[in-house]
């Protein structure tokens, strides 16, 4: 099962991150939040904030580069003579201006039979909007315009930065709370006089286990916000390109949702794609996108 594989990879990645942090702390002899008198909560909070927010913002800063590399996005030259590329550029630019974006985003294409698109980038003025060849081949010009309006709405709403801030806060909370609980359960404070290596080993083990649990819970929170911003981007796309066009675009995605390209599941861009497969049962708690039928019904119920 694909989701089970992702969970295994998540656990492995988390273990490697914890191991990396431990090695770095040992090499630098940094355990300043564990003192002879117990746990220095203030120092620990600063430590977790720096690591948690730092990692999230590094990912954001590299988002455009990673998207181009992992997805094979080819940027369209603003001076292109290709009529299809020129039309795509002019559509994106017109929507961006309508959304009051002052600096035009980069526009790119990636080869995939799966009809999809995404927006990413560290700031509104350094954004990237990319569409698949499958989307251009399977949708009408009005439907493509609606999809682009959806992605431009993500850029205009600052969703990339907001998601990064939320991820950073969750990271910091996970690191902080897991270490507080690990310190309490490991008995490290009681054993400081003996400088017990076993106590620190237990501390690291409990930290690893608590981080897994809290990261899973944090992932649910992030996914819930992500679903909210998808509804908001749909509304933005309807405003920029027309409600009927946005509905028709989502219906076209619904009709083609069995077409799946594993390459488009890259973490750097997956949450910002216009559509993702619906997760069954309790797995919907980790879904970054609401079901397409729910999104269509939401738009249909709104006034023009």
C-alpha positions in Angstrom: 0.0 0.0 0.0 1.4 3.4 -1.1 0.4 5.2 2.1 2.0 2.5 4.3 5.3 3.0 2.3 5.1 6.7 2.9 4.7 6.1 6.7 7.7 3.8 6.7 9.7 6.5 4.8 8.5 9.1 7.2 9.6 7.1 10.2 13.0 6.4 8.6 13.4 10.1 7.8 12.5 11.2 11.3 15.0 8.7 12.8 17.7 10.1 10.5 16.8 13.7 11.5 17.0 12.8 15.2 20.2 11.0 14.7 21.7 13.9 12.7 20.7 16.4 15.5 22.2 14.1 18.1 25.5 13.7 16.2 25.8 17.5 15.7 25.0 18.2 19.3 27.6 15.7 20.4 30.3 17.0 18.0 29.7 20.6 19.1 29.3 19.5 22.8 25.9 21.2 22.9 23.6 19.9 25.5 23.1 23.2 27.2 19.3 22.6 27.8 20.2 19.7 30.1 21.9 21.0 33.2 23.0 19.7 36.5 19.9 21.3 38.0 17.6 19.8 35.5 16.0 21.0 32.2 16.6 24.6 31.2 13.2 25.2 29.6 14.0 28.6 28.2 17.2 27.4 26.4 15.3 24.3 25.1 12.5 26.5 23.7 15.0 28.7 21.8 16.8 25.5 20.6 13.6 24.0 19.3 12.4 27.3 17.7 15.7 27.7 15.8 15.8 24.1 14.6 12.0 23.9 13.8 11.6 27.2 12.0 15.0 27.1 10.4 14.3 23.8 8.7 11.0 24.9 7.4 12.3 28.2 6.0 15.3 26.4 4.3 12.7 24.2 2.6 10.7 27.2 1.5 13.8 29.0 0.2 14.7 26.0 -1.9 11.1 25.3 -3.0 11.4 26.7 -6.6 14.8 25.0 -7.2 13.6 21.7 -5.8 10.4 21.9 -7.9 12.3 22.5 -11.1 14.7 19.7 -10.4 12.4 17.0 -9.1 9.5 17.7 -11.6 11.7 18.6 -14.6 9.9 21.9 -15.0 11.1 23.9 -18.0 10.6 27.6 -17.6 9.0 29.5 -20.4 11.1 32.4 -21.8 9.1 35.6 -21.4 10.2 36.4 -25.0 9.1 33.1 -26.4 7.9 33.0 -30.0 5.9 29.8 -29.4 2.2 30.8 -29.6 1.0 28.2 -27.1 3.7 29.2 -24.6 3.0 32.9 -25.2 -0.7 32.4 -24.6 0.0 30.6 -21.3 2.3 33.4 -20.2 -0.1 36.1 -21.1 -2.9 34.3 -19.2 -0.9 33.9 -16.1 0.3 37.5 -16.2 -3.2 38.8 -16.7 -4.5 36.8 -13.8 -1.6 37.9 -11.6 -2.3 41.5 -12.4 -6.0 41.0 -11.6 -4.9 39.5 -8.2 -2.7 42.6 -7.5 0.6 40.7 -7.8 3.2 43.3 -8.8 6.1 40.9 -9.8 5.1 38.3 -12.4 5.7 34.7 -11.4 7.9 32.3 -13.3 5.8 30.1 -15.6 6.9 26.6 -16.4 5.8 23.3 -18.0 6.5 19.7 -16.9 5.8 16.6 -18.9 3.2 14.4 -17.3 0.0 12.7 -18.5 -1.6 13.5 -15.2 -3.6 16.8 -15.6 -2.3 19.0 -12.8 -0.6 22.2 -11.8 1.1 23.7 -8.8 2.4 27.0 -7.4 5.4 27.3 -5.1 8.1 29.8 -4.2 9.5 31.5 -1.1 7.6 34.8 -1.5 4.8 36.3 -3.6 7.5 38.1 -5.7 9.5 34.9 -6.2 6.9 32.4 -7.2 6.6 29.7 -9.8 3.4 28.5 -11.5 3.8 25.2 -13.4 1.3 23.2 -15.4 1.5 19.7 -16.8 1.4 18.9 -20.5 -1.5 16.5 -19.6 -3.5 19.4 -18.2 -3.0 21.5 -21.4 -3.9 18.6 -23.6 -7.1 17.5 -21.7 -8.7 20.9 -20.8 -10.3 23.7 -22.7 -8.7 27.1 -22.6 -11.3 28.4 -20.1 -10.7 25.4 -17.8 -6.9 26.0 -18.0 -7.5 29.6 -17.1 -9.5 28.6 -14.1 -6.7 26.2 -12.9 -4.2 29.0 -13.4 -6.5 31.3 -11.4 -6.5 28.8 -8.6 -2.7 28.7 -8.5 -2.4 32.4 -8.7 -4.8 32.6 -5.7 -2.3 30.5 -3.8 0.4 33.0 -4.6 -1.7 36.0 -3.8 -2.9 34.5 -0.5 0.7 33.9 0.5 -0.1 30.2 1.1 3.5 29.0 0.7 4.7 31.3 3.5 1.7 30.6 5.7 2.2 26.8 5.3 5.9 27.2 6.1 5.2 29.2 9.3 2.7 26.6 10.4 5.1 23.8 9.6 7.8 25.6 11.6 5.6 26.1 14.6 4.6 22.5 14.5 8.2 21.4 14.2 9.2 23.5 17.2 6.3 22.3 19.2 7.1 18.6 18.4 10.7 19.0 19.3 10.0 20.9 22.5 7.2 18.8 23.9 8.9 15.5 23.0 12.0 16.5 24.9 10.1 17.7 27.9 8.2 14.4 28.2 11.4 12.3 27.3 13.3 14.1 30.1 10.6 13.4 32.6 10.3 9.7 31.7 13.9 8.8 31.2 14.9 9.7 34.7 17.8 11.7 33.3 17.5 14.4 35.8 17.7 12.0 38.7 20.8 10.4 37.3 22.7 13.5 36.4 25.0 13.1 39.5 26.1 9.7 38.1 26.3 11.2 34.5 24.4 8.2 33.4 24.9 7.3 29.7 21.9 4.9 29.9 19.8 7.9 31.1 20.8 9.9 28.0 20.2 6.8 25.8 16.6 6.5 27.3 16.1 10.2 26.7 17.0 9.9 23.0 14.8 6.9 22.6 11.8 8.5 24.2 12.5 11.7 22.2 12.4 9.7 19.0 9.1 7.9 19.9 7.4 11.1 21.1 8.5 13.0 18.0 6.9 10.3 15.8 3.6 10.6 17.7 3.5 14.4 17.8 4.6 14.7 14.1 1.7 12.5 13.1 -0.7 14.7 15.1 1.0 17.8 13.7 0.6 16.5 10.2 -3.2 16.2 10.8 -3.3 19.9 11.8 -1.2 21.0 8.8 -3.4 18.9 6.4 -6.6 20.4 7.9 -5.3 23.9 7.2 -4.2 22.8 3.7 -7.7 21.6 2.9 -9.1 25.0 4.0 -6.7 26.9 1.7 -7.7 24.7 -1.2 -11.4 25.8 -0.7 -10.1 29.4 -0.6 -8.0 29.0 -3.7 -11.0 27.5 -5.5 -13.0 30.6 -4.6 -10.1 32.8 -5.8 -10.0 30.9 -9.1 -13.7 31.4 -9.5 -13.3 35.1 -8.9 -10.4 35.5 -11.3 -11.6 33.2 -14.1 -15.3 32.7 -13.6 -17.3 30.4 -11.3 -18.5 28.1 -14.1 -15.0 27.7 -15.5 -13.7 26.8 -12.1 -16.4 24.2 -11.6 -15.8 22.7 -15.1 -12.1 22.6 -14.4 -12.6 20.6 -11.2 -15.0 18.3 -13.0 -12.4 17.7 -15.7 -9.9 16.8 -13.0 -12.5 14.5 -11.4 -13.0 12.7 -14.7 -9.2 12.2 -15.1 -8.3 11.4 -11.5 -7.4 7.8 -12.3 -4.5 9.1 -14.4 -1.7 9.2 -11.9 2.0 10.0 -12.2 4.2 9.0 -9.2 6.7 11.7 -10.0 4.2 14.4 -9.1 4.1 13.2 -5.5 7.2 15.1 -4.6 6.9 16.6 -1.1 8.1 20.0 -2.3 5.1 20.5 -4.5 2.5 17.9 -3.7 0.6 20.0 -1.2 0.3 22.9 -3.7 -1.0 20.8 -6.6 -4.6 21.6 -7.6 -5.7 18.0 -7.0 -4.6 14.8 -5.3 -6.1 11.4 -5.0 -8.7 11.1 -2.2 -7.6 9.0 0.8 -10.1 6.4 2.1 -11.3 6.0 5.7 -9.3 7.7 8.5 -6.5 8.5 6.1 -8.4 11.6 5.0 -7.1 13.2 8.2 -3.7 13.4 6.4 -5.2 14.6 3.1 -3.9 18.0 1.9 -6.8 18.3 -0.5 -10.6 17.9 0.0 -12.3 15.4 -2.3 -13.1 17.0 -5.7 -16.8 16.3 -5.4 -16.8 18.3 -2.1 -15.0 21.2 -3.7 -17.4 21.2 -6.7 -20.4 21.2 -4.3 -18.9 24.0 -2.3 -18.6 26.2 -5.4 -22.0 25.3 -6.7 -23.6 26.3 -3.4 -22.0 29.8 -3.5 -23.6 32.8 -5.2 -22.1 34.3 -8.3 
